[in-house]
Amino acid sequence: MTFDEPERIIEIIQKYPDFKEMYDEIFWICQNTERVMEMFSKELLEMDRNTVQYMIEEQQAELDQRAKQLNQKEEQLNQKDEQLNQKDDEIAKLKKELAKLKQV
């Protein structure tokens, strides 16, 4: 692939006939800069798509983690609310008992 001398290329093609098709394709690509740029453009487009998909997946994972944390905090708040309600009930009960004791 690195030889430029036609004699050497012919020698290789004679020794390895399958090489001719490969060499023709590579030679054509080298002569057709537009096609090379098109190949790079397609690869860059695919890389961009993959990068966008990766970023979406990363953001989704972060959102899922935050939702999980939010649910945990909400559960803790609900437990605290329940404890406060129980305390309120106990205070109300004690106030009633105190009021009864004051009446006696």
Order of alpha helices (4+ residues) and beta strands (2+ residues): alpha-alpha-alpha
